Amino acid sequence: MSMTEATDLADLPLDELIACPQCDALYRARMPAMGSRAVCKRCHTVLIAPKTNAYLHLIVLSLTVVVLMVGAVTFPFLGVNVAGFSNKASVVDTALTFMDGGWMVALSMFVVAFIILIPLFRALLVLYVVAPLTLGRRPFLGARRAFGWSEDLRPWSMAEIFIIGCAVALVKVADLAKVEFGPAFFMFAALVVITVLQDINMDRWSIWKALEETS
């Protein structure tokens, strides 16, 4: 269903309004039927999309992200074999390759934060927020703030950029050495896909509304 733009916004409370994240069109928020979607009339962005067992799906996806991230950090990420000499590196080793001293150390720390710590922290925040809602209980203390943090950190979660950068680099290295993909490479690639699916399928308005109603 398409949303109808609110013509008289002055008399409406803020909690009854919703803005399109793409074109900033302002609408009066109305919960559609389960399985239906509220879509922006201007750019057709999905604004509200309640689904059956949506919270449970988010928990499963978030737990999958946590498990895959632990595995991606633990197992070898890449192996390189050149003239009989071989070397294997984990995701952390790959991210810390810039640690040559000085400001490069700070760069390596930022890389680790962007590709490992922030995606993992976001998944844990979503679990903290959604788990009580799935059980029909009151949210944990600070749940609204935690969900706000997870949304604020979303642009800084750059695992997908890292995996694309690795793919581009491997194309150039393949002619110089034999490259072996470790288990962590496939785990990290799967993690990126799961994270994207989680962000696409998350109905943020419904979560905010549920947090407000149960607080």
N, C-alpha and C positions, 0 to 999 in steps of 0.2 A: 504494500500500500504506500502511496506517496503522502508525504507530510503536507499539511496546509500551512502556509506561512501566516504567522500571527500578525494581524494588522494593527491591533491596539495593544502595544506591549506595556504601556505605562501602568495599567491596572492589574497586570499579571505578576505574581510572585516569581522570584528568580528560580525557585525549585520546580516551576512548571514550564521552564523554557529550555530549549536545547539548540545549540549552534552547530552547524555543519563544520567539521574539521577541515574540509577542503575549500569551500567557497564562502564560509562564514554566514550563510543564510540562517536566519533565526526563526525557530518554529515553537509552537506550543507542544510540549512533549505529551504524547499519549501512548500508553502501552498497547501495542498491537496484540492480536490473538497469538497464542502459542504456535510457533512454527511459521508465523508471518513476519514480514520485515517492514519497518518504516524507512522510506527512502527519500532522500533530498530531491525535490522537484527540479532544482537547477542542474546539479552535477551527478545525480543518481547514486551518491554515496550512501551506503547503508548506515543509518543512524541508530536504530534500535532493532534487535533481532533476537527475541526470547526463544529459547529452544528447550526441549525436554532434556533433563539431565545435563544441562549446560555446565553447572558447577562441577559435577562429577567428571565430565570430560576435561575441564581445566585442571582438576587435580591429577588426573592420569597423565596429561601432557606435561604438567610441571614436574611430577615425579620422574617422568621419562627424561626430562632435561637434566635433572639432578644426577640420575644414574649415569647417563651418557657423559656428562661432564666429568664425573669422578673417573669413569673408565678412560676418557680421552686424556686426562692428566696422568693416569697411572701407566698405561701401556705405551709402547713406542709409536711415534707419529709418522716418522719418515726414516728410511734407511738409504744411505748413499754408498755405492761401491765404485771406487776408482782405482784402476791398476792394482787390484788385489787388496787394496785397503778399504775397509768398510767402517761405517759409523752410523749409529742410530740415535735419534733424538726424540724426546717427548714434546708435547705441545709447549710446556714451560721452557724447555731448552730452546725451542724454535723462537719463542717470543723474547727470550733473553739474549739472542745473538748479537744485539746492539750494545751489550754491556762492555764497552771499551774504556770506561771511565768518564768523568765529567758529566756533562748534560746528557750523554747517551744513556747513562744509568737511569735517569729520570724518564727518558723515552721508553726504555724497556719496561719500567714499572707501569707506565701508562698503557702499554700494549697488553701486559698481563691483566690489568684492571678491565680494559675494554673488551677483551675476548674471553676472559675466564671469570673474573670475580663479579662483574656487573651482571652478565647473563645468569650466573648461579644465584646471585643475591635476588634478582628479580623473580626467579622461579620460586625461591623460598618465601618471598613476600606474598606472591599469589597464593601459595599454599596456606600461609598464615591467615590471609583474608578470607579465602573461599571455603576452607575446611569446616568452620562452624556453620556457614550458610548451607552447606550440603546436608548437614545433620539437623537443620532447622533450629539451631541454637543462636544465642546472642553472639555477636562478633567478639573476638578477643580484644583486649584493651589496646587502643591505638590502631585499630584495623583501618579506619579511614585514612589516617596519616600514612600507614604502611602502603595502602593502595595508591595514594598520591605519589609516594616515593617511587613505586614501581613504574608509574606512568612517566614521571619526570626522568627516570633513568633509561627509558625506552630508546631515545635517540642515541644514547651512549653505548648501547649494547651492539658491538660490531663484530660478532663472531662470523657473520656471513661475509663481511668485507675481508676478514683474515683468510677464510677458506678460498675466496676468489683470488686474492693476492698470491696464495700458495700455488694455486693452479696455474696462474700466469708465469710464476717463477719456474715451476717444474717444466713447462714447455721449453724454456731456454736451457735448463740444466740437463734435460734428457739427452741432448746431443753430446754432452761432455762426460756424463757418468750414468751408471745404471741406478735408477731410483726405485726403491721398494716402498710400497705403502704399508704402514703398520696398522694394527687394529684400531688405534686411536684416530687415524685419518678418517676411516669410515664412520666411526662413532661421532666424530666432530661434524662430519658432513650430515649425518642423520640428525644431530642436535640442531643444526642450522635449520633444516627443514621443519622439525618439530616446533622450533621457536617461531618461525614464520606462520605456521598453521595456528599456533596458539594466539598470536597477535591478530590474525585475520578473523578468527572465530570468537574472540572475546567480546561479549556485549557489555561494554563499559558502563553504559547508562543504567542497565539493569542492576549491575553490581553496586553502583553508587546509590541507586534507589533502595536496594535491599539493605545496605548499610545504614541509610537514613531511617528506614522504617523499623529496624531491629535494634537501633542504638538506644 
